[in-house]
Amino acid sequence: MGDDNMGFFDFEHGKLMLNVTNKCNFYCAMCVPVRDKGRSTLTKKEAFNVADFAIGKKFHFVEVSGGEPFLVDYTVDLIEKLCYGNITFVQLITNGALITNRDIDRLKGLPNLHVTFSLHGTGDTHDRITTKKGAFEKADHNLRQMADSGVNVALNTVIQKSNYHSIYDIYTYFSDIPYEWHGLTPVEMHLPLEQSEIQIPPESVDEVEKAIIQIRESAEAKGKVVYLPEKMPSYENSNLSLQSKGKKYLHPGFMCSVPRRLLIVYNSGHILPCYHYNWRKYETVLDFRRYDSVESMIMGDDYMNMILKGTGPLGCPGCDTLCYVWDDDFRRKITEPSFMDTTISSTSEYLREEMIKRDPSLLYEIDGIHNINKLKGNRPVYIWGAGRGGILTKRLLKELNIAVSGFIDSDPDKNGIVVSDLTVSSPDLLDKLFNRENSENSPYVVIGSMSAGEIKKLLREKGFKDYKDFQVNERII
């Protein structure tokens, strides 16, 4: 742990995104945190623990958000700590309605602070989106007062069904404010059904694109910085897309650099290395409250090994998003295929050796056998498949010091013969040995056959559970 893992991370070029709460005074349909089940907030001690880690590791960028961070009484204290901790860029994201004059007095003059207001319309449009009457008037007042006090301010507007017809007016209304930038971004295209009513109607996309062109031309004339989509989002026709199992990815997950540079800290106490891979299957690794400190978790071998798995050959298939283009290597991988190919070919063997060196059990992940020691316990192990794949599987298990009790094979001609010093039995043997009421006393099966799909179906019919009672050696299929 500790210094041995420092070379693995590159936080000085990275981001830390701290979500202090999922509580909010608004209920915007496009907001993910507000739709989470349950409401929770990090304690001041927990949030400051994260801030200490960010300062100690010299993060380039730290974002504090919610929910609504001004519902949390320590938010301004936290921002002061980060700004005076020499973080290069501290971003505070707020809906702006709860900010007080005292908050503004404390925030003005803080070094490297940038406050982004989420404003999705003017007047009734914004109030309707936030479901709070009077929300716009308060936020607009606080935005202008903060800008007048010298605080670096910016705006973010989500283009959606309720406001797409007036986005030029929204841009124009705020253009007199000396903001750093105004981002107008379309709502995500792939939303859950309960949120689909906020998507821009397909027949209105042309109208939105015309408004975007109008905004861009006006901004150039006025010298305003606006972030606008080049076109309305649709990855279906992207030349950058990589095809994988019917889904298109802009970026391959293998050897992805983002998890080494990004930390997303949730109000629940969980820390994820990125948004898009299923890291939550490593539940015990991800909750920093289980550890003495954030540092002991992040710099520990468990967290690093989790990232190696997620970015390894059997990990994340890739992203269909552009939200990580701040990362130089990520951006180069989606724009320079030759760089991607060179990176993968030159580092894949290094990655494999690094994984095994750090934790020999990770060999199961690389070579297609997943956590078998933990899953099998003291149960006897059988290999289903007495052909070449079964023999290769036996060789791998021997390398891992796992004894095999025998082969299972559906071919009646193989029943009773000896293959690689082990007796081959028919699947009937599993019926005799398997205890449906207590599988802990039953055999554990590793499938070493190209017919894995059919074998899995047969095992499930016998009562065997995926991974708990059997798994596939994916290296041979």
SULNOR-V630764 format. One record per backbone hydrogen bond with DSSP energy under -1.0 kcal/mol. CO is the residue of the C=O (numbers start at 0). NH is the residue of the N-H. If there is no record, write none. Layout:
co:CO nh:NH
co:CO nh:NH
This chain:
co:1 nh:4
co:2 nh:5
co:4 nh:7
co:9 nh:12
co:10 nh:13
co:10 nh:59
co:13 nh:60
co:14 nh:262
co:15 nh:62
co:16 nh:264
co:17 nh:64
co:19 nh:41
co:22 nh:67
co:27 nh:30
co:31 nh:34
co:32 nh:35
co:39 nh:21
co:42 nh:46
co:43 nh:47
co:44 nh:48
co:45 nh:49
co:46 nh:50
co:47 nh:51
co:48 nh:52
co:49 nh:53
co:50 nh:54
co:51 nh:55
co:52 nh:56
co:53 nh:58
co:59 nh:88
co:60 nh:15
co:61 nh:90
co:62 nh:17
co:63 nh:92
co:64 nh:19
co:67 nh:70
co:68 nh:71
co:71 nh:74
co:73 nh:77
co:74 nh:78
co:75 nh:79
co:76 nh:80
co:77 nh:81
co:78 nh:82
co:79 nh:83
co:81 nh:86
co:88 nh:61
co:89 nh:113
co:90 nh:63
co:91 nh:115
co:93 nh:117
co:99 nh:103
co:100 nh:104
co:101 nh:105
co:102 nh:106
co:103 nh:107
co:106 nh:109
co:109 nh:112
co:111 nh:89
co:113 nh:91
co:114 nh:153
co:115 nh:93
co:116 nh:155
co:121 nh:124
co:122 nh:126
co:123 nh:127
co:124 nh:128
co:125 nh:129
co:126 nh:131
co:129 nh:26
co:131 nh:134
co:133 nh:137
co:134 nh:138
co:135 nh:139
co:136 nh:140
co:137 nh:141
co:138 nh:142
co:139 nh:143
co:140 nh:144
co:141 nh:145
co:142 nh:146
co:143 nh:147
co:144 nh:148
co:145 nh:150
co:146 nh:149
co:151 nh:114
co:152 nh:179
co:153 nh:116
co:154 nh:182
co:155 nh:118
co:156 nh:184
co:158 nh:186
co:159 nh:162
co:159 nh:163
co:162 nh:165
co:165 nh:169
co:166 nh:170
co:167 nh:171
co:168 nh:172
co:169 nh:173
co:173 nh:176
co:176 nh:178
co:180 nh:154
co:181 nh:226
co:182 nh:156
co:184 nh:158
co:191 nh:194
co:192 nh:195
co:194 nh:197
co:195 nh:198
co:197 nh:160
co:200 nh:203
co:201 nh:204
co:203 nh:207
co:204 nh:208
co:205 nh:209
co:206 nh:210
co:207 nh:211
co:208 nh:212
co:209 nh:213
co:210 nh:214
co:211 nh:215
co:212 nh:216
co:213 nh:217
co:214 nh:218
co:215 nh:219
co:216 nh:220
co:217 nh:221
co:218 nh:222
co:218 nh:223
co:224 nh:181
co:226 nh:183
co:234 nh:237
co:241 nh:248
co:243 nh:246
co:246 nh:243
co:248 nh:241
co:250 nh:318
co:252 nh:255
co:256 nh:259
co:257 nh:260
co:257 nh:261
co:259 nh:9
co:260 nh:14
co:262 nh:16
co:263 nh:271
co:264 nh:18
co:265 nh:268
co:268 nh:287
co:269 nh:265
co:271 nh:263
co:276 nh:278
co:277 nh:280
co:278 nh:281
co:281 nh:284
co:281 nh:285
co:285 nh:270
co:286 nh:289
co:287 nh:290
co:292 nh:296
co:293 nh:297
co:294 nh:298
co:296 nh:299
co:298 nh:1
co:299 nh:303
co:300 nh:304
co:301 nh:305
co:302 nh:306
co:303 nh:307
co:304 nh:308
co:305 nh:309
co:306 nh:310
co:308 nh:311
co:309 nh:315
co:310 nh:254
co:311 nh:314
co:318 nh:249
co:318 nh:250
co:321 nh:324
co:323 nh:326
co:326 nh:330
co:327 nh:331
co:328 nh:332
co:329 nh:333
co:331 nh:335
co:335 nh:339
co:336 nh:340
co:337 nh:341
co:338 nh:342
co:339 nh:343
co:340 nh:344
co:341 nh:345
co:342 nh:346
co:343 nh:347
co:346 nh:350
co:347 nh:351
co:348 nh:352
co:349 nh:353
co:350 nh:354
co:351 nh:355
co:352 nh:356
co:353 nh:357
co:354 nh:358
co:358 nh:361
co:359 nh:362
co:360 nh:363
co:361 nh:365
co:362 nh:366
co:363 nh:368
co:367 nh:473
co:370 nh:374
co:371 nh:375
co:372 nh:376
co:375 nh:378
co:379 nh:443
co:380 nh:404
co:381 nh:445
co:382 nh:407
co:383 nh:447
co:386 nh:390
co:387 nh:391
co:388 nh:392
co:389 nh:393
co:390 nh:394
co:391 nh:395
co:392 nh:396
co:393 nh:397
co:394 nh:398
co:395 nh:399
co:396 nh:401
co:397 nh:400
co:405 nh:382
co:406 nh:424
co:407 nh:384
co:410 nh:413
co:413 nh:416
co:416 nh:423
co:418 nh:421
co:421 nh:418
co:422 nh:406
co:423 nh:415
co:424 nh:408
co:425 nh:428
co:427 nh:431
co:428 nh:432
co:429 nh:433
co:437 nh:440
co:438 nh:441
co:443 nh:381
co:444 nh:470
co:445 nh:383
co:446 nh:472
co:450 nh:454
co:451 nh:455
co:452 nh:456
co:453 nh:457
co:454 nh:458
co:455 nh:459
co:456 nh:460
co:457 nh:461
co:458 nh:463
co:459 nh:462
co:464 nh:468
co:464 nh:469
co:465 nh:467
co:468 nh:444
co:469 nh:466
co:470 nh:446
co:471 nh:473
co:472 nh:475
